[in-house]
Amino acid sequence: MGGITLPQSEVLRVIGVHKRYGPVTAVDGIDLTIEPGGIFGLLGPNGAGKTTTLEMIEGLRRPDKGQIRYGEWDLLHSPKVARERFGVQLQTSAFFELLKVDETIDLFSSFYRRTLPREQLVERFELQEKRSAYVQNLSGGQRQRLAVAVALVNDPEVVFLDEPTAGLDPQARRNVWDAVRKLREEGRTVVLTTHYMDEAQTLCDHLAVMDHGRILDEGSPQELIQRHRPGALIELDPSVPLTDDVEIPAVDRVERDATATSLVTQRLDEALAGLAAWAHGHGVPLTGLRTRTATLEDVFLQLTGRSLRD
Ligand code: ATP
């Protein structure tokens, strides 16, 4: 990065952290270990406690109980460490609408001793043509790129992004993902929150699934899928007359929801052949037949009993 050597980031640990807002328990005793140099995602529905967790790690909120450690430092006693080494993406609504892009970057840079050159940030986030534009005239994607640029002004070791692609169109989301991957390539640690399954699955090296202020499980996206929903699904229209106790080789069980009847199997070839034979024997057309492997959405459903989009 422009001749600047990035200091090595450290392991970030959240230990037994709780946070209440009056009667609401937002974070209910969580432990996390965030290894340096990867993209760590906190995945959960609205109100799960993701933002509160992020803000406590960033030093913007104080936990009621617990510790937050960065390498050797106890951040609750050394808040300056977080200020100097962490970069925080603000909600784009926190920007001043009547400042220009350049002025916004300069304003945030003025808070720090050590900063990256504005030119470098403007170029890197493809804001050259917008540098003299007022923030209020930026598109959603440009605002979000400015928000990530501002999170980098102090050349941080750890970058925190709260719902970095919320509300963006698919192309703008992909641009933000590329920017996030570049942070990882530079050796920075990225900690982000999301309630988008595809984002969690394609972007994150490690995920903690959060609901009601607790961590339900964590691991790489593949580990979570393997642990909770291994194998494949054969889906059919719900109208296909398959009973729960249907005997088809290699089918472990039958699951139903409003959109599909699903056969769960660890041996897809065998189950498909068995299903075809069963359908032929019973004169039943296999309408809507499709197969797929499980996704994080299925994992979430398995862990919580409800869909992330509820
Ligand atoms: P979202 O995606 O909606 O931001 P989240 O997973 O980030 O959700 P939090 O914003 O951390 O969750 O909220 C966790 C719980 O704490 C929610 O029930 C929320 O209503 C409550 N909460 C959050 N901030 C405050 C606050 N400042 N005062 C009172 N309650 C709050």
Boltz pocket constraint, residues with backbone or C-beta under 6 A from the ligand:
constraints:
  - pocket:
      binder: B
      contacts: [[A, 21], [A, 24], [A, 25], [A, 26], [A, 44], [A, 45], [A, 46], [A, 47], [A, 48], [A, 49], [A, 50], [A, 51], [A, 52], [A, 53]]
      max_distance: 6.0
